């Protein structure tokens, strides 16, 4: 009997449940999209690893250094080896628009079964000037390509083919394929980073692996499965972090959807008070009423979740837009079951409170005339809860500001944000009245009576209005926090570069570990307008009992002139003989402090502990010594090279005029890359902007769900106020005025959510900037007014759109029918 009643109710109220279903579908779409995307990432990693080790039965790597031809030839002669290929990866900068762009190339294996890629077009390289490129590189057979070797000489190649692979998936696959001879021409040497072995038929991997391990000691020998598992474990950590990232936003979307569902079913239960009371009169018990409302919610949740599941395919595809490997949307049974189950479970839990409220409807309500717009204001319990949450948030924030441990402070800031968000949501009904009256005062000169009526409608049921705005509050709190933090990091990086890098330009090499010309600094010093130049040498230094480390050396008098690292202790205005400055990281690792002596071949006295910004060409590494001191602590045969040259201009020099002259001076070394301070700042901020764009795209869905909630609430409120709206029409309010009232109410609700969300997000961002900022890498509290303005503007513009259908319904109702509706 109760099931038939539920089915009849669903048929009778499809429109009232529609927007609740939309909110559920959107939330489930985000959940399923996140799960599908996670599956796509994992599948991409597995496919990339499978291709990288395709046909490989045994994988050989060196424990130290690289493998050579002697090892390769020995392996090839072993019984049971069908083929063995030494794999070569070299740096091969491309000439693009007159400048060198970093790129990598791999040598083509002679054995076809050991090639980790498939031919897509043309043919494989056969001559020394042949080249094959990955399909995503954008080249086609017949094009000419110029590559640089380690010395900076140019080599012309003809693209003879293109190849494909499932995806790079972060394992570092090269986009260029050359013959082994061409690869050795670019980077001389006979080393291999690994040797791939294919076993002869009938030879087991384990047997062959043991045989190779005995024949070539000093190497790591693994079967293909073992090598794949190791590579998969390395690559999977990044994909796991990405999965957690998307899962967090999926949770956000479902929380927002749950708030919309709670609000929607609360309104539905209130409007069906007479119906539920009548059920009680004809014999339905409280448990039956509860079950009936819950079943209704579960049915809506199930149907909406199925729609959201397939909507998640679109979300996953959208988030892969621009992926060179294409769009991959695997839909597994696990993802389908989990997505629908989460949607139904969240819907059921969200509807449980309204369902419980339905059991409290007394049978006598069936005899009463329904009240329109029943007032529901905040009680004492809610007020006390809001105060407690506020105190917890303030306390957690104070503890975070006083903590010296960054991880602990960050956790406290997160706790403070959650507490402040809870306080804002709990205090929402208390804020509705004052806030909407303030909005009405602002909008009244433009809209007149509709603004006043909208404020009265919003304040009639503060709990409902606050609950409607709550979903938007959560979404905008997250996006405003991220936006403000990004602006603070950008501003901090800019200040850090300006304070610590007093040079105007840095010159680095497009090939890692390739030294710049020894005379480059002297050559640049002769350019008109250049005041000073300084070499920065990277080398492997021996610090005696402390061990070997990668160190940096500059001219002692360059400090303060072109470099000014942040000094945490000691003094670092210059470096002389027998002196060393250690980084904060090295001081932490070794316990070194100012006044200590490092027992190197030449004893070094620690004069300072510093921290520095990680800027291209100006990263000072773990320790810093005078350039004249560097040879004394460099072990024989250890790496040492000029990594960068820093250039400072005279105060009267015009940067725009001097730069072309510096570029002409660098024309003899095409691998030298020139970066101005502005270039460095752009390179540092580029990944931040990419992350911010992704976060905005993800949060947009949660905000969309919030606006679906606003539309849903207004639609149900219009139904609830049918007689009242008709009375206003009878008293002279026009259709346009009534529609404007509904739309203005939507704007007020959206602004309430936006103000609360921005307030929580900005306060949390301020706390986070205070605890995350360091002297070397400051994070400034900077309000990005343009981006925050976009958020407010989007809320104001989207709110009337969300109210368009409810407003249209309110104005289309017949006066006579509306006045007689029960």
Buried (B, 14 or more C-beta within 10 A) or exposed (E): EBEEBBEEBBEEBEEBBBBBBBBBBBBBBBBBBBBBBBBBBBBBBBBBBBBBBBBBBBBBBBEEEBBBEEBBEEBBEBEBBBBBBBBBBBBBBBBEEEBBEBBBBBBBBEBEEBBBBEBBBBEBBEEBBBBBBBBBBEBEBEEEBBBBBBEBEEBEBBBBBBBBBBBBBBBEBBBBBBBBEBBBBBBEEEBBEBBBBBBEEEBEBEEBBEBBBEBBEEBBBBBBEBBBBBBBEEBBEBBBEBBEBBBEBBBBBBBBBBBBBBBBBBBBBBBBBBBBBBBBBEEBEEEBBBBBBBBBBBBBBBBBBBBBBBBBBBBBBEBBEEBEBEBBBBBEEEBBEBBBBBBBBBBBBBBBEBBBBBBEBEBEBBEEEBEBBEEBBBEEEBBEBBEBBBEBBBBBBEBBBEBEEEEEBBBBBBBBBBBBBBBBBBBBBBBBBEBBBBBBEEBBEEBEBBBBBBBBBBBBBBBBBBBBBBBBBBBBBBBBBBBBBBBBBBBBBBBBBEBBBBBBBBBBBBBEEBBBBEEBBEBBBEBEBBBBBBBBBBBBBBBBEBEEBEBBBBBBBBBEBBBBBBBBBBEBEBBEEBBBBBBBEBBEBBEBEBEBEBEBEBEBBBBBBBBBBEBBBBBBBBBBBBBEBBEBBBEEEEEBBBBBBBBBBEEEBEBEEBBEBBEEBBEEBBBBBBBBBEBBBEEBBEEBEEEBEBBBBBBEBBBBBBBBBBBBBBBBBBBBBBBBBBBBBEEEBEBEBBBBBBBBBBBBBBBBBBBBBBBBBBBBBBBBBBBBBBBBBBBBBBBBEEBBEEBBEBBBEBBBEBBBBBBEBBBEBEEEEBBEEE
